Amino acid sequence: MAGNRTRRVAKELADIHADVHSKITVQPIGNQDDVTHLRGTFPGPPDTPYEGGTYNVDIKIPTDYPFRPPTMKFETKVWHPNVSSQTGAICLDTLSSAWSPVLTIKSALISLQSLLSTPEPKDPQDAEVANMMLQRPQQFERVAREWAVVYAGAPSGDSGAGQEGTAESPLAIDDDPPAKYDGYDAGVVDNFQAMGFQVEDVVRVFAELGISRNTRQLDDGQVDDVCARLLAGA
């Protein structure tokens, strides 16, 4: 059984490598001979807030693959109702009840890419994101885009769906008194405001985490820590 699984996955990897048009890649993690733990990547779909980003997916191949689906979760943080904003867990029929042995790792990744284009907020993995999408769709678009920029390397600016232009965006108009930022850089704080968080909450978390008021840019670890603390307090 293990030999059959290895041959099947190796063939799938060869097919993915030969396909230069889909822009999907899959590579073993660690030992190149171990095809049971892989990392897949695909570009964010066009005309969505995720456009221009690159999304990494952790893939684990079960012993009885392809009769059972691979276990997949997003390594790249994504603001989407069918993906946990905390763990990257995915709600998708293709990876559970709708799996078939005729499907492949590549087709599963294509399904994930399609999921970013066609979210299902009424069958969510992340209730907070789903509620925002249903009740405040413009804010959802802004937060999803900001996460694409921060975590997936999407270009900032006007590219991607839901972008209305920096000059016209209500988030770009700062009517708040300077005291509200408590000495922190307004641009750094406003990055989190664009994700849907309140300035007061961001400033409080910055202080709790001991972030210096001289900071002009947070590293990825600090962004993760701030988001985790803000979401935990939501």
RARAMO-V106872 format. One record per residue. PHI is phi in radians with two decimals (* if undefined). Layout:
# RARAMO-V106872
phi
PHI
PHI
This chain:
# RARAMO-V106872
phi
*
-1.09
-1.13
-1.12
-1.08
-1.07
-1.12
-1.09
-1.14
-1.05
-1.14
-1.09
-1.11
-1.10
-1.13
-1.13
-1.12
-1.37
-1.65
-1.63
-1.56
-1.28
1.10
-1.63
-2.22
-2.49
-2.37
-1.11
-1.66
1.41
-1.06
-1.15
-1.53
-1.64
-1.71
-1.63
-2.33
-2.25
-2.18
-1.82
-2.36
-2.67
-1.38
-1.08
-1.19
-1.17
1.06
-2.34
-1.09
-1.60
-1.03
1.57
-1.57
-2.06
-1.98
-1.72
-2.24
-1.41
-2.23
-2.09
-1.69
-1.26
-1.04
-1.73
-1.08
-1.65
-1.36
-2.14
-1.26
-1.15
-1.61
-2.19
-2.59
-1.27
-1.43
-1.38
-1.15
-2.49
-1.65
-2.71
-1.12
-1.78
-2.31
-1.14
-1.23
-1.70
-1.91
1.45
-1.06
-2.10
-1.85
-2.68
-1.02
-1.03
-1.66
-2.49
-1.19
-1.64
-1.17
-2.39
-1.04
-1.36
-1.35
-2.33
-1.03
-1.09
-1.15
-1.16
-1.16
-1.11
-1.12
-1.15
-1.06
-1.14
-1.06
-1.12
-1.40
-2.27
-1.12
-2.12
-1.18
-1.47
-2.32
-1.51
-1.68
-2.15
-1.12
-1.10
-1.16
-1.08
-1.12
-1.10
-1.11
-1.34
-1.72
-2.40
-1.05
-1.19
-1.15
-1.00
-1.04
-1.16
-1.18
-1.03
-1.22
-1.08
-1.13
-1.09
-1.20
-1.24
-1.81
-1.87
1.30
-1.20
-1.19
-1.43
1.93
-1.57
-1.28
1.66
-1.15
1.46
-1.60
-1.88
1.67
-1.06
-1.17
-1.67
-1.22
-1.08
-1.32
-1.53
-1.70
-1.81
-1.71
-1.36
-1.16
-0.94
-1.06
-1.10
-1.52
0.90
1.55
-1.39
-1.09
-1.09
-1.12
-1.16
-1.12
-1.18
-1.04
-1.43
-1.08
-1.13
-1.45
1.86
-1.61
-1.41
-0.99
-1.05
-1.21
-1.12
-1.08
-1.07
-1.17
-0.96
-1.15
-1.09
-1.52
1.26
-1.28
-1.19
-1.24
-1.52
-1.19
-1.92
-2.76
-1.58
-1.43
-1.04
-1.13
-1.18
-1.06
-1.05
-1.11
-1.13
-1.08
-1.08
-1.18
-1.16
-1.17
-1.16
-1.63
-1.22
